[in-house]
Amino acid sequence: MQKPTILVTGANGKTGGATISQLLAKGYPVRALVQRADHRSELLAKRGAKVVVGSLEDITDLHTAMSGVQRAYFCPPLEPGTLRRASLFAATGGSLTGVTVSAADAESVPPFPSEIEYVKLSAPL
């Protein structure tokens, strides 16, 4: 059985990079979405990830990154605009069979009240 291709956002960061290392070690095909090409993205490509340069705020970039992908690990920067990025990601990822979201708990995130309140209110009771 062929393993699904997994998109990892925030791939040049600590969490995204570590996730890619684990996925590649387990033989998963990985697509890495990075904001800019640099030495970190070159290393990801050398290790076997297919690197796509793009923005979580550009729907065209997201469509390109998700083309042919079955699953995704959404690891956005925790800063103002995260809810907007998540909405765009969700709107683009209609054909995905699984999505994992990486985020710190609300207590450790800097105070962006509208986004934190939304996360708390939308969580299951």
N, C-alpha and C positions, 0 to 999 in steps of 0.2 A: 504494500500500500504506500502510495506517495504521500509524503508529509506536506501539509499546507504551507503556502508562503505566508510569512508573517511580516506585516509592516510595523516598524518601531519608530515612533516620533521622538523628538528630543534625543536623537541617536548620538550626537556629539557630547551629550551630558553624562554625568556620572551614572545615573540610574539607567538611562537608555543604552549607554555603552556596555554596562554590566549585563543588561538583559540580552543584548545582541551576542555577547561572548557566550552566555549560557545556551542560547538557542543554536548558535553555530556549532557548539560542542556536541549538541544532541542531534545534529544533522538536519536542522530545519533550514529551508531556504529563507533568507531574510532580506527585506527591503528596508533601508535605513533612510528616513527623512531627516535632512539636516538643513539648517538655515543658510549655511555657507560652506563652500568647499575649503578645507584647510588640512593641516597635518593629521587631525583626528579622523576626518572623513576618508583621507587617503589610507590610513591604517585600517579602517573598517573595510574598505574595498579590498585591500591586500589579504585580509582575513576571510574574505568570501562574501561579504554583504554587497548587495546591489545598492549603490548610493544614489539618492535622488535629492537634488537641491531644491528647496521650496519653502513656502511659508504656510503655517497653520491658519493664516488669515486670508489665503488666496484659494478660492474654490477650484480654480483651474489646476493649481499646484497639487491640491488634495486629490483631484480626480486622477492626475498623472501618477501620483504616488500609490493610489489604491488600485490602479488597473492591474488585474490579474492576481490580486491579493485575496486570500480567504479569511485571514484573521489579522487583528491589529492589537498593538500595545500602545495605548495613548498616554504619553508621558509629557504633558505640556509644562512650560515654565509657570510656576505659581506666582503670578503677578497680575495686575489689573488687565482684564480682557480674557482671562481664562475661560469664563463662561461662554463668551462669544466664540472663542476657538473651539470649544467643545461642541457648541451648536453646529458650527460649520462642519466639523469632523463627523458628527452624527448624521447630518443631512447628506453628506457625501458617501458614507459607508453603508448604504442600503443593502449591498450584496454580500457584506461580510457575514461569516457564520459565527464569529466570536470576537468580542472586544474586551480587553482588560484595561482598566484605568488606573494609572499610578498617581497618587496624590497624598500629601501629608494630611493628617487629621486637622480639622478646623482649628483646634487649639494652637497648632504650631505654625499656622499660616498668618502672615502679616494681616492686619485688619483691613479687609476690603469688604465692608459690611454687606453690600448687596449680593455679592457672590457667595459669601459664607452663609448668609441667611437662606439663600436659595438652596444651597447644598443641604443644610439642616432640614429645611421644610420639605425638600423633595425626597429625603431618605425615608425608607419604609419604617413604619412604627413597630 
